[in-house]
Amino acid sequence: MVVASPNPSGAEKPEAIELPVIDLSAERTEVAKLITKACEDYGFFKVINHGVPGEAIAAMEEEGLGFFTKPDVEKQRAGPATPFGYGRKNIGFNGDIGEVEYLLLHTNPLSVSQSSITISDDPQKFCSVVDGYVRAVRGLACDILDLIAEGLWVHDPSLFSKMIRDVESDSIFRLNHYPPSPFHHCTSSNAVGFGEHTDPQILTILRSNDVGGLQICVADAVWVPVPPDPTAFCVNVGDVLQAMTNGRFMSVRHRALTNIDKPRMSMAYFGAPPLQARVTAPPELVTPHSPLLYRPFTWGEYKKATYSLQLGDSRLQLFRQ
């Protein structure tokens, strides 16, 4: 579990947390051990030498920034987000708001193609860029999940990854844009761009421009910033992976703040199972000393619970044994 440095009192800011940085080009067994430990201790880590082409990253960033710099009237043609499409300030359907605008896409190529018509002046190019980027980060997510299975000594090394490789996978891709916050000038505190939450899916692969804003919640409800790193992807455990590891890994609460004078854009791939997929811990991770923590459920059931609650609500507790 995450342990923070003592949080300074008064107006001092908490020190940034240095997440584990894991080189995926290192020896495989060692990488599997490091990822497993990072998931146990932090729930978040960074990866380098990840194999995602720089050209795919640059092209996706260009498409994202190109959309967010359009006039509002043009962006609104791609909304409202129900749940897919363009949204602004409103997050979900239960009253959550933040200083953010976003594009939410299902990763299914047909869905991307349909959405692209109102998003881009060149829908074919937009589809090609999104599909290329999603394929690359999905491949990265699958590699990491296979390494996790090896690190946990799970009998089926594809136990986790096959859920997001499935053609019926319910994975999504989200572009968040946080404009500079004038609120910061008035109060000397950053506005909340995206409120505290855990990710409900299996695994998140996050990329952001070289602007800070991401924070994670550590011991004693202390929020600590994660310094941006344009050379790495940030990876975090989702609720489904917490359930499938029988609580050995923790889906950690996190949030995003705006900045005083720089816009921040993040690109997040959320790897999810098919709606009908059964979620439960494998027998290897259930013992008399570690009994099953969560009753089996389908991703569709969990997703329904997620949409019925507010962003910061705890969802996994509803599925405790």
C-alpha positions as CSV (number, residue, x, y, z in Angstrom):
1,M,0.0,0.0,0.0
2,V,1.2,3.5,-0.7
3,V,3.0,5.2,2.2
4,A,3.6,8.9,2.0
5,S,6.3,11.1,3.4
6,P,5.0,13.2,6.3
7,N,2.6,15.8,5.0
8,P,3.9,19.3,5.9
9,S,1.4,21.4,7.8
10,G,0.1,24.9,7.1
11,A,0.5,26.3,3.6
12,E,3.4,24.1,2.6
13,K,2.7,21.7,-0.2
14,P,3.2,17.9,0.2
15,E,6.3,16.6,-1.5
16,A,5.8,14.9,-4.9
17,I,5.8,11.2,-4.9
18,E,8.4,9.3,-7.0
19,L,6.6,6.4,-8.4
20,P,8.6,3.3,-9.5
21,V,9.9,3.6,-13.0
22,I,10.1,0.2,-14.6
23,D,12.2,-0.5,-17.7
24,L,10.2,-3.0,-19.8
25,S,13.3,-3.9,-21.8
26,A,15.0,-5.5,-18.7
27,E,15.1,-9.2,-17.9
28,R,11.5,-10.5,-18.0
29,T,11.4,-12.3,-14.6
30,E,12.8,-9.3,-12.9
31,V,10.3,-7.0,-14.6
32,A,7.4,-9.2,-13.5
33,K,8.6,-9.0,-9.9
34,L,9.0,-5.2,-10.1
35,I,5.6,-4.6,-11.6
36,T,3.9,-6.9,-9.0
37,K,5.6,-5.1,-6.1
38,A,4.7,-1.7,-7.6
39,C,1.0,-2.7,-7.8
40,E,1.1,-4.0,-4.2
41,D,2.9,-1.0,-2.8
42,Y,1.6,1.9,-4.9
43,G,-1.2,0.9,-7.3
44,F,0.6,3.2,-9.7
45,F,3.9,3.0,-11.6
46,K,5.6,4.3,-14.7
47,V,7.0,2.4,-17.6
48,I,9.8,3.3,-20.0
49,N,11.0,1.4,-23.2
50,H,7.4,0.6,-23.6
51,G,7.4,0.0,-27.3
52,V,4.7,2.5,-28.2
53,P,6.0,4.3,-31.2
54,G,6.7,8.0,-30.7
55,E,5.0,8.8,-34.0
56,A,1.7,7.3,-32.7
57,I,2.0,9.3,-29.5
58,A,2.8,12.6,-31.4
59,A,0.0,12.0,-33.9
60,M,-2.6,11.4,-31.2
61,E,-1.5,14.4,-29.3
62,E,-1.8,16.5,-32.4
63,E,-5.3,15.3,-33.1
64,G,-6.4,15.9,-29.5
65,L,-5.0,19.4,-29.3
66,G,-6.4,20.2,-32.7
67,F,-9.8,19.4,-31.5
68,F,-9.6,21.2,-28.2
69,T,-8.4,24.4,-29.8
70,K,-11.5,24.6,-32.0
71,P,-14.2,27.2,-31.3
72,D,-16.7,26.0,-28.7
73,V,-19.5,25.8,-31.3
74,E,-17.5,23.4,-33.4
75,K,-16.6,21.2,-30.4
76,Q,-20.2,21.1,-29.2
77,R,-21.1,19.3,-32.5
78,A,-19.4,16.3,-31.0
79,G,-21.5,16.3,-27.9
80,P,-23.1,15.9,-25.5
81,A,-21.3,12.9,-24.1
82,T,-23.9,10.2,-23.6
83,P,-21.5,8.7,-22.6
84,F,-19.4,8.9,-25.7
85,G,-18.5,12.2,-27.4
86,Y,-17.6,15.6,-26.2
87,G,-18.3,16.8,-22.7
88,R,-17.4,19.9,-20.7
89,K,-17.4,20.3,-16.9
90,N,-20.1,17.7,-16.4
91,I,-18.6,14.3,-15.6
92,G,-21.0,11.4,-15.8
93,F,-24.7,11.6,-15.0
94,N,-24.9,12.2,-11.3
95,G,-23.9,15.8,-10.7
96,D,-20.1,15.6,-10.8
97,I,-18.4,18.6,-12.3
98,G,-14.8,19.7,-12.9
99,E,-12.7,22.2,-14.8
100,V,-12.2,19.9,-17.8
101,E,-13.4,19.3,-21.3
102,Y,-13.0,15.8,-22.8
103,L,-13.6,13.4,-25.6
104,L,-14.7,9.9,-24.6
105,L,-14.5,7.2,-27.2
106,H,-15.2,3.5,-27.3
107,T,-12.2,1.6,-28.7
108,N,-14.3,-0.4,-31.2
109,P,-13.1,0.9,-34.6
110,L,-16.7,1.1,-35.9
111,S,-17.7,3.3,-32.9
112,V,-14.6,5.5,-33.5
113,S,-15.5,5.9,-37.1
114,Q,-19.1,7.0,-36.3
115,S,-17.9,9.5,-33.7
116,S,-15.1,10.9,-35.9
117,I,-17.7,12.5,-38.3
118,T,-18.5,15.3,-35.8
119,I,-15.1,15.4,-34.2
120,S,-12.7,16.0,-37.1
121,D,-12.6,17.8,-40.4
122,D,-10.7,14.7,-41.6
123,P,-12.6,11.8,-40.1
124,Q,-10.5,9.2,-42.0
125,K,-7.3,10.5,-40.6
126,F,-8.7,10.9,-37.1
127,C,-9.9,7.2,-37.2
128,S,-6.5,6.0,-38.4
129,V,-4.6,7.9,-35.7
130,V,-6.9,6.8,-32.9
131,D,-6.9,3.1,-34.1
132,G,-3.1,3.1,-34.3
133,Y,-2.7,4.6,-30.9
134,V,-5.2,2.4,-29.2
135,R,-3.7,-0.8,-30.8
136,A,-0.3,0.3,-29.4
137,V,-1.4,1.0,-25.9
138,R,-3.7,-2.0,-25.8
139,G,-0.6,-4.1,-26.7
140,L,1.3,-2.4,-23.9
141,A,-1.5,-3.1,-21.4
142,C,-1.7,-6.7,-22.5
143,D,2.1,-7.1,-22.0
144,I,1.9,-5.6,-18.5
145,L,-1.1,-7.8,-17.6
146,D,0.8,-10.9,-18.7
147,L,3.8,-9.9,-16.6
148,I,1.4,-9.4,-13.7
149,A,0.1,-12.9,-14.1
150,E,3.6,-14.3,-14.2
151,G,4.6,-12.2,-11.1
152,L,1.5,-13.6,-9.2
153,W,2.3,-17.2,-10.4
154,V,-1.2,-17.5,-11.9
155,H,-1.5,-20.7,-13.9
156,D,-3.0,-19.0,-17.0
157,P,-0.6,-16.3,-18.0
158,S,-3.3,-14.7,-20.2
159,L,-5.9,-14.6,-17.5
160,F,-6.0,-10.8,-17.3
161,S,-4.9,-9.8,-20.8
162,K,-7.4,-12.0,-22.7
163,M,-10.2,-9.9,-21.3
164,I,-9.0,-6.8,-23.1
165,R,-7.8,-8.7,-26.2
166,D,-11.4,-10.0,-26.6
167,V,-13.1,-8.5,-29.6
168,E,-16.1,-7.7,-27.3
169,S,-13.9,-5.8,-24.9
170,D,-15.6,-2.7,-23.4
171,S,-12.3,-0.7,-23.3
172,I,-12.6,3.1,-23.7
173,F,-10.2,5.9,-24.7
174,R,-10.4,9.3,-23.1
175,L,-8.8,12.6,-24.0
176,N,-9.0,15.2,-21.1
177,H,-8.1,18.9,-21.6
178,Y,-7.6,21.1,-18.6
179,P,-7.5,24.8,-19.6
180,P,-5.4,27.2,-17.4
181,S,-7.3,28.1,-14.2
182,P,-8.0,31.8,-13.4
183,F,-9.3,30.4,-10.1
184,H,-5.7,29.8,-9.1
185,H,-4.8,33.5,-9.4
186,C,-7.5,34.5,-7.0
187,T,-7.1,31.8,-4.3
188,S,-3.5,30.5,-4.6
189,S,-5.0,27.0,-4.9
190,N,-5.5,24.9,-8.0
191,A,-9.0,24.2,-9.2
192,V,-10.1,20.5,-9.4
193,G,-10.1,19.5,-13.0
194,F,-11.3,15.9,-12.5
195,G,-12.4,14.9,-9.0
196,E,-11.1,12.0,-6.8
197,H,-12.0,8.6,-8.0
198,T,-10.7,5.1,-8.7
199,D,-10.8,3.6,-12.2
200,P,-13.4,0.9,-12.5
201,Q,-11.7,-1.1,-15.3
202,I,-8.8,-3.5,-15.2
203,L,-5.8,-1.3,-16.0
204,T,-5.2,2.3,-17.1
205,I,-2.5,3.5,-19.5
206,L,-2.0,7.2,-19.1
207,R,0.0,9.7,-21.1
208,S,0.0,13.5,-20.5
209,N,1.9,16.4,-21.8
210,D,4.8,17.8,-19.7
211,V,2.4,19.7,-17.3
212,G,1.7,18.6,-13.8
213,G,-1.8,18.0,-12.3
214,L,-2.1,14.3,-11.4
215,Q,-2.3,13.6,-7.7
216,I,-2.8,10.3,-5.9
217,C,-4.2,9.7,-2.4
218,V,-1.8,8.0,0.0
219,A,-1.9,7.2,3.7
220,D,-4.0,9.4,6.0
221,A,-5.9,10.8,3.0
222,V,-2.9,12.9,1.9
223,W,-2.9,14.1,-1.7
224,V,0.6,14.0,-3.3
225,P,1.5,15.2,-6.8
226,V,3.0,12.9,-9.4
227,P,5.6,14.8,-11.5
228,P,4.9,14.7,-15.3
229,D,7.3,12.5,-17.3
230,P,6.9,12.8,-21.1
231,T,9.2,9.8,-21.6
232,A,7.0,7.4,-19.7
233,F,3.5,6.0,-19.5
234,C,1.8,6.1,-16.1
235,V,0.0,2.8,-15.3
236,N,-2.5,2.2,-12.6
237,V,-4.5,-0.7,-11.1
238,G,-8.3,-0.6,-11.7
239,D,-11.1,-1.9,-9.5
240,V,-11.5,-5.1,-11.6
241,L,-7.8,-6.0,-11.1
242,Q,-8.1,-5.3,-7.4
243,A,-11.0,-7.8,-7.3
244,M,-9.2,-10.4,-9.5
245,T,-6.1,-10.2,-7.3
246,N,-8.3,-10.7,-4.2
247,G,-7.3,-7.4,-2.8
248,R,-3.6,-8.0,-3.2
249,F,-3.4,-5.0,-5.5
250,M,-5.2,-1.7,-4.7
251,S,-7.1,0.5,-7.0
252,V,-5.8,3.9,-5.6
253,R,-7.9,7.1,-5.6
254,H,-6.5,9.9,-7.7
255,R,-7.5,13.2,-9.2
256,A,-6.3,15.9,-11.6
257,L,-5.9,19.6,-10.8
258,T,-5.7,22.5,-13.2
259,N,-2.6,24.8,-13.6
260,I,-2.1,28.5,-13.3
261,D,-1.0,29.3,-16.8
262,K,-0.5,26.1,-18.8
263,P,-3.1,23.8,-20.4
264,R,-2.8,20.1,-19.6
265,M,-3.9,17.3,-21.9
266,S,-4.0,13.7,-20.9
267,M,-4.8,10.6,-22.9
268,A,-6.0,7.5,-21.0
269,Y,-6.7,4.0,-22.3
270,F,-9.0,2.1,-19.9
271,G,-8.7,-1.7,-20.5
272,A,-12.0,-3.4,-19.7
273,P,-13.5,-6.8,-20.1
274,P,-16.5,-7.7,-22.3
275,L,-19.8,-6.9,-20.6
276,Q,-20.6,-10.5,-20.0
277,A,-17.2,-11.4,-18.6
278,R,-17.1,-13.0,-15.2
279,V,-14.9,-11.2,-12.7
280,T,-13.4,-13.2,-9.8
281,A,-10.1,-14.1,-8.3
282,P,-8.4,-17.3,-9.6
283,P,-8.0,-20.2,-7.2
284,E,-4.2,-19.5,-6.8
285,L,-5.0,-16.3,-5.1
286,V,-7.7,-17.6,-2.7
287,T,-6.4,-19.5,0.4
288,P,-7.7,-20.2,3.9
289,H,-5.6,-17.3,5.1
290,S,-6.8,-15.1,2.2
291,P,-10.5,-16.0,1.6
292,L,-12.4,-14.6,-1.3
293,L,-13.0,-10.9,-0.7
294,Y,-15.5,-10.1,-3.5
295,R,-18.4,-12.1,-4.8
296,P,-18.2,-13.0,-8.5
297,F,-19.8,-10.4,-10.8
298,T,-19.9,-9.5,-14.5
299,W,-18.3,-6.4,-15.9
300,G,-21.8,-5.4,-17.0
301,E,-23.0,-5.5,-13.4
302,Y,-20.1,-3.5,-12.1
303,K,-20.4,-1.0,-14.9
304,K,-24.1,-0.5,-14.0
305,A,-23.1,0.1,-10.4
306,T,-20.5,2.6,-11.5
307,Y,-22.9,4.7,-13.6
308,S,-25.4,4.7,-10.7
309,L,-23.0,6.4,-8.3
310,Q,-21.1,9.6,-8.1
311,L,-17.4,9.8,-9.2
312,G,-15.9,9.6,-5.7
313,D,-18.2,6.8,-4.3
314,S,-16.7,3.5,-3.4
315,R,-18.0,0.8,-5.7
316,L,-16.1,-2.4,-4.8
317,Q,-17.6,-2.3,-1.3
318,L,-21.0,-3.2,-2.9
319,F,-19.5,-6.5,-4.0
320,R,-17.8,-7.6,-0.8
321,Q,-18.5,-11.1,0.4
